[in-house]
């Protein structure tokens, strides 16, 4: 299992466009065998930082999903929201391996 954490610097004046962009990417990740855990946007005070987290069962599954970028019409349309609005100023992608809490009572 691999989780992608994306750190965004967004244009606070384009938050509505960023939310449209985020909604589309959540749908696309889930459609293509990933699990999107959501976008996390500024809630209070002045901030231009946002996060997204999504998981694929393996790096190979993620790489297959990435082959659709620039080719699949839905992916192109989702990126067009970002490109035309300027809502994303920059982003950085990091891959993490989740360590999840053990569930008490499992295997008992």
Secondary structure, DSSP 8 states (H G I E B T S, - for coil): -EEEEEEEEE-GGGHHHHHHHHHHHHHHHHHTT-EEEEEE---SSS--EEEEEEEESSHHHHHHHHTTTTTSHHHHHHHHHHHHHT-EEEEEEEEE-------TTTT-
